[in-house]
Amino acid sequence: MTGWKLWLRGIPLRLLWFLNRRFGVRFGRWMSDMGASVFAIFLLFVSFGPVDQQVSWFAVSAIKTEGLRHVAKADFLAHAGVKIGDSLFDVSVREIRQNLRNFGWIEDVAVRRDWSGVVHFRVQERTPYALWRSSKGLFLIDREGTVIEVNPKHRFADLPLISGEGAHVRASVIITMINDRPLPQYGIHSLFFVSARRWDVHLRGEGGDFILRLPEKNVEAAWQRFIDAQNKHGFLNPQIMTVDMRTPGRLVIGLDEVVPKSRNIPTPNPGRSEEQRRL
């Protein structure tokens, strides 16, 4: 760009500088009032103009999402209440967050509007933790026991199944304890919160499955005692149905009375379904 063109482009700025020096505060007030009036007229034109004119001015032209893993974008936007063509003035962050409170999958969301027409969503989904069965149905829950989804699909069938009154808000403690000190070759299949006081844990592994009855108190000590007994004696086998740890200092094993011949395991003595061992 040549020098004279630069000089011409600088005329408006030099004129504003001269007027400000000549008239001082009065010029500043006049400019402020004029600017506010022009902006108000512009807003009236945008708000009450023809519909096609409103769409072209400050309309949502694109929606971008980040953090969606389990939720489809269409489902998320339907709950958020935002779609292409909406006015950016109608995109209320407070209303969007309020709408998403009833959507169990969403734990938190950040919304940003660009006046170019783009709305950005940064989503934090809840992490599926367990399946909770109650008298009202089957629910997918997170670690805190918040319901994510009602009657979830089969894709979450590998999660632990919990049941019992208040089990959904207490399960994370017992699941964390077992996962931190796992029983080799066995995993959690289900848990039952008995009388809202103690846990029955259904463990399943290569050697079959059985139910571990934990005490109401000193649960961690009982679990560790069970792990130590198995590591020392290796007593678990497909014939065992239950392991009762409710009595302090005693481990009670419940045996299956009828064992399939395909397992090739000797049948226990008739009339004796439980064997007590002090381990």
Contacts in CASP RR format, 6 or more apart in sequence:
PFRMAT RR
TARGET T0000
AUTHOR 0000-0000-0000
METHOD contacts of the structure
MODEL  1
MTGWKLWLRGIPLRLLWFLNRRFGVRFGRWMSDMGASVFAIFLLFVSFGP
VDQQVSWFAVSAIKTEGLRHVAKADFLAHAGVKIGDSLFDVSVREIRQNL
RNFGWIEDVAVRRDWSGVVHFRVQERTPYALWRSSKGLFLIDREGTVIEV
NPKHRFADLPLISGEGAHVRASVIITMINDRPLPQYGIHSLFFVSARRWD
VHLRGEGGDFILRLPEKNVEAAWQRFIDAQNKHGFLNPQIMTVDMRTPGR
LVIGLDEVVPKSRNIPTPNPGRSEEQRRL
19 27 0 8 1.000
20 27 0 8 1.000
20 28 0 8 1.000
23 30 0 8 1.000
45 53 0 8 1.000
46 53 0 8 1.000
46 54 0 8 1.000
46 57 0 8 1.000
46 58 0 8 1.000
47 54 0 8 1.000
47 89 0 8 1.000
54 87 0 8 1.000
55 85 0 8 1.000
58 87 0 8 1.000
58 88 0 8 1.000
58 89 0 8 1.000
58 115 0 8 1.000
58 117 0 8 1.000
59 85 0 8 1.000
59 86 0 8 1.000
59 87 0 8 1.000
59 88 0 8 1.000
59 117 0 8 1.000
60 82 0 8 1.000
60 83 0 8 1.000
60 84 0 8 1.000
60 85 0 8 1.000
60 86 0 8 1.000
60 87 0 8 1.000
60 88 0 8 1.000
60 91 0 8 1.000
60 117 0 8 1.000
60 118 0 8 1.000
60 119 0 8 1.000
61 84 0 8 1.000
61 85 0 8 1.000
61 116 0 8 1.000
61 117 0 8 1.000
61 118 0 8 1.000
62 84 0 8 1.000
62 117 0 8 1.000
62 118 0 8 1.000
62 119 0 8 1.000
63 77 0 8 1.000
63 82 0 8 1.000
63 83 0 8 1.000
63 84 0 8 1.000
63 118 0 8 1.000
63 119 0 8 1.000
63 121 0 8 1.000
64 118 0 8 1.000
64 119 0 8 1.000
64 120 0 8 1.000
64 121 0 8 1.000
65 73 0 8 1.000
65 76 0 8 1.000
65 77 0 8 1.000
65 120 0 8 1.000
65 121 0 8 1.000
65 123 0 8 1.000
66 120 0 8 1.000
66 121 0 8 1.000
66 122 0 8 1.000
66 123 0 8 1.000
67 122 0 8 1.000
67 123 0 8 1.000
67 124 0 8 1.000
67 125 0 8 1.000
68 76 0 8 1.000
68 123 0 8 1.000
68 125 0 8 1.000
69 125 0 8 1.000
70 105 0 8 1.000
70 125 0 8 1.000
70 128 0 8 1.000
71 105 0 8 1.000
71 106 0 8 1.000
71 123 0 8 1.000
71 125 0 8 1.000
76 103 0 8 1.000
76 106 0 8 1.000
76 121 0 8 1.000
76 123 0 8 1.000
77 83 0 8 1.000
79 99 0 8 1.000
79 100 0 8 1.000
79 102 0 8 1.000
79 103 0 8 1.000
79 106 0 8 1.000
80 96 0 8 1.000
80 99 0 8 1.000
80 100 0 8 1.000
80 109 0 8 1.000
80 121 0 8 1.000
81 96 0 8 1.000
81 99 0 8 1.000
82 91 0 8 1.000
82 96 0 8 1.000
82 119 0 8 1.000
88 113 0 8 1.000
88 115 0 8 1.000
88 117 0 8 1.000
88 119 0 8 1.000
91 111 0 8 1.000
91 113 0 8 1.000
91 119 0 8 1.000
93 111 0 8 1.000
96 109 0 8 1.000
96 111 0 8 1.000
97 109 0 8 1.000
97 111 0 8 1.000
100 106 0 8 1.000
100 109 0 8 1.000
104 126 0 8 1.000
104 146 0 8 1.000
104 147 0 8 1.000
104 148 0 8 1.000
104 149 0 8 1.000
105 125 0 8 1.000
105 126 0 8 1.000
105 148 0 8 1.000
105 149 0 8 1.000
106 123 0 8 1.000
106 124 0 8 1.000
106 125 0 8 1.000
106 126 0 8 1.000
107 124 0 8 1.000
107 125 0 8 1.000
107 126 0 8 1.000
107 142 0 8 1.000
108 123 0 8 1.000
108 124 0 8 1.000
109 121 0 8 1.000
109 122 0 8 1.000
109 123 0 8 1.000
109 124 0 8 1.000
110 121 0 8 1.000
110 122 0 8 1.000
111 119 0 8 1.000
111 120 0 8 1.000
111 121 0 8 1.000
112 119 0 8 1.000
112 120 0 8 1.000
112 122 0 8 1.000
113 119 0 8 1.000
113 120 0 8 1.000
114 120 0 8 1.000
126 142 0 8 1.000
126 146 0 8 1.000
126 148 0 8 1.000
127 142 0 8 1.000
127 143 0 8 1.000
128 140 0 8 1.000
128 141 0 8 1.000
128 142 0 8 1.000
128 148 0 8 1.000
128 152 0 8 1.000
128 156 0 8 1.000
128 159 0 8 1.000
129 141 0 8 1.000
129 142 0 8 1.000
129 143 0 8 1.000
129 145 0 8 1.000
129 159 0 8 1.000
129 171 0 8 1.000
129 172 0 8 1.000
129 175 0 8 1.000
130 141 0 8 1.000
130 159 0 8 1.000
130 160 0 8 1.000
130 161 0 8 1.000
130 162 0 8 1.000
130 168 0 8 1.000
130 171 0 8 1.000
130 175 0 8 1.000
131 138 0 8 1.000
131 139 0 8 1.000
131 140 0 8 1.000
131 141 0 8 1.000
131 152 0 8 1.000
131 156 0 8 1.000
131 157 0 8 1.000
131 159 0 8 1.000
131 160 0 8 1.000
131 161 0 8 1.000
131 162 0 8 1.000
132 138 0 8 1.000
132 139 0 8 1.000
132 140 0 8 1.000
132 141 0 8 1.000
132 145 0 8 1.000
132 147 0 8 1.000
132 162 0 8 1.000
132 163 0 8 1.000
132 167 0 8 1.000
132 168 0 8 1.000
132 171 0 8 1.000
133 139 0 8 1.000
133 161 0 8 1.000
133 162 0 8 1.000
133 163 0 8 1.000
133 164 0 8 1.000
134 163 0 8 1.000
134 164 0 8 1.000
134 168 0 8 1.000
137 150 0 8 1.000
137 151 0 8 1.000
138 150 0 8 1.000
138 151 0 8 1.000
138 152 0 8 1.000
139 147 0 8 1.000
139 148 0 8 1.000
139 149 0 8 1.000
139 150 0 8 1.000
139 151 0 8 1.000
139 152 0 8 1.000
139 168 0 8 1.000
140 147 0 8 1.000
140 148 0 8 1.000
140 149 0 8 1.000
140 150 0 8 1.000
140 152 0 8 1.000
140 156 0 8 1.000
140 159 0 8 1.000
141 147 0 8 1.000
141 148 0 8 1.000
141 168 0 8 1.000
142 148 0 8 1.000
143 172 0 8 1.000
144 169 0 8 1.000
144 172 0 8 1.000
145 168 0 8 1.000
145 169 0 8 1.000
145 171 0 8 1.000
145 172 0 8 1.000
147 168 0 8 1.000
160 171 0 8 1.000
160 175 0 8 1.000
160 188 0 8 1.000
160 189 0 8 1.000
160 190 0 8 1.000
160 191 0 8 1.000
161 189 0 8 1.000
161 190 0 8 1.000
161 191 0 8 1.000
162 168 0 8 1.000
162 171 0 8 1.000
162 190 0 8 1.000
162 191 0 8 1.000
162 192 0 8 1.000
162 193 0 8 1.000
163 190 0 8 1.000
163 191 0 8 1.000
163 192 0 8 1.000
163 193 0 8 1.000
164 192 0 8 1.000
164 193 0 8 1.000
164 194 0 8 1.000
164 196 0 8 1.000
165 193 0 8 1.000
165 195 0 8 1.000
165 196 0 8 1.000
166 193 0 8 1.000
166 196 0 8 1.000
167 191 0 8 1.000
167 192 0 8 1.000
167 193 0 8 1.000
170 193 0 8 1.000
171 191 0 8 1.000
171 193 0 8 1.000
174 191 0 8 1.000
174 199 0 8 1.000
174 201 0 8 1.000
174 214 0 8 1.000
174 219 0 8 1.000
175 188 0 8 1.000
175 191 0 8 1.000
177 219 0 8 1.000
177 220 0 8 1.000
177 223 0 8 1.000
178 187 0 8 1.000
178 188 0 8 1.000
178 201 0 8 1.000
178 223 0 8 1.000
179 188 0 8 1.000
181 223 0 8 1.000
181 224 0 8 1.000
181 227 0 8 1.000
183 203 0 8 1.000
183 226 0 8 1.000
183 227 0 8 1.000
183 230 0 8 1.000
185 205 0 8 1.000
185 206 0 8 1.000
185 207 0 8 1.000
186 203 0 8 1.000
186 204 0 8 1.000
186 205 0 8 1.000
186 236 0 8 1.000
187 203 0 8 1.000
187 204 0 8 1.000
187 205 0 8 1.000
188 201 0 8 1.000
188 202 0 8 1.000
188 203 0 8 1.000
188 204 0 8 1.000
189 202 0 8 1.000
189 203 0 8 1.000
189 204 0 8 1.000
189 209 0 8 1.000
190 201 0 8 1.000
190 202 0 8 1.000
191 199 0 8 1.000
191 200 0 8 1.000
191 201 0 8 1.000
191 202 0 8 1.000
192 199 0 8 1.000
192 200 0 8 1.000
192 202 0 8 1.000
193 199 0 8 1.000
194 200 0 8 1.000
197 216 0 8 1.000
198 213 0 8 1.000
198 214 0 8 1.000
198 215 0 8 1.000
198 216 0 8 1.000
198 219 0 8 1.000
198 246 0 8 1.000
199 214 0 8 1.000
199 219 0 8 1.000
200 211 0 8 1.000
200 212 0 8 1.000
200 213 0 8 1.000
200 214 0 8 1.000
201 211 0 8 1.000
201 212 0 8 1.000
201 214 0 8 1.000
202 209 0 8 1.000
202 210 0 8 1.000
202 211 0 8 1.000
202 212 0 8 1.000
203 209 0 8 1.000
203 210 0 8 1.000
203 211 0 8 1.000
203 212 0 8 1.000
207 236 0 8 1.000
207 237 0 8 1.000
207 238 0 8 1.000
208 238 0 8 1.000
210 236 0 8 1.000
210 240 0 8 1.000
210 241 0 8 1.000
210 242 0 8 1.000
210 243 0 8 1.000
211 241 0 8 1.000
211 242 0 8 1.000
211 243 0 8 1.000
212 226 0 8 1.000
212 242 0 8 1.000
212 243 0 8 1.000
212 245 0 8 1.000
213 242 0 8 1.000
213 243 0 8 1.000
213 244 0 8 1.000
213 245 0 8 1.000
213 246 0 8 1.000
214 222 0 8 1.000
214 223 0 8 1.000
214 245 0 8 1.000
214 246 0 8 1.000
215 222 0 8 1.000
215 245 0 8 1.000
215 246 0 8 1.000
215 247 0 8 1.000
215 248 0 8 1.000
216 246 0 8 1.000
218 248 0 8 1.000
222 245 0 8 1.000
223 245 0 8 1.000
225 245 0 8 1.000
225 249 0 8 1.000
225 251 0 8 1.000
226 243 0 8 1.000
226 245 0 8 1.000
226 251 0 8 1.000
229 235 0 8 1.000
229 251 0 8 1.000
229 279 0 8 1.000
230 236 0 8 1.000
232 279 0 8 1.000
233 279 0 8 1.000
235 253 0 8 1.000
235 277 0 8 1.000
235 279 0 8 1.000
237 265 0 8 1.000
238 256 0 8 1.000
238 259 0 8 1.000
238 263 0 8 1.000
238 265 0 8 1.000
239 255 0 8 1.000
239 256 0 8 1.000
239 259 0 8 1.000
239 263 0 8 1.000
239 265 0 8 1.000
239 268 0 8 1.000
240 253 0 8 1.000
240 254 0 8 1.000
240 255 0 8 1.000
240 256 0 8 1.000
241 254 0 8 1.000
241 255 0 8 1.000
241 256 0 8 1.000
242 252 0 8 1.000
242 253 0 8 1.000
242 254 0 8 1.000
243 251 0 8 1.000
243 252 0 8 1.000
243 253 0 8 1.000
243 254 0 8 1.000
244 251 0 8 1.000
244 252 0 8 1.000
244 253 0 8 1.000
244 254 0 8 1.000
245 251 0 8 1.000
249 278 0 8 1.000
250 276 0 8 1.000
250 278 0 8 1.000
251 277 0 8 1.000
251 278 0 8 1.000
251 279 0 8 1.000
252 274 0 8 1.000
252 276 0 8 1.000
252 277 0 8 1.000
253 274 0 8 1.000
253 275 0 8 1.000
253 276 0 8 1.000
253 277 0 8 1.000
254 273 0 8 1.000
254 274 0 8 1.000
254 275 0 8 1.000
255 268 0 8 1.000
255 272 0 8 1.000
255 273 0 8 1.000
255 274 0 8 1.000
255 275 0 8 1.000
256 268 0 8 1.000
257 268 0 8 1.000
257 271 0 8 1.000
257 273 0 8 1.000
258 267 0 8 1.000
259 265 0 8 1.000
259 267 0 8 1.000
259 268 0 8 1.000
268 275 0 8 1.000
END
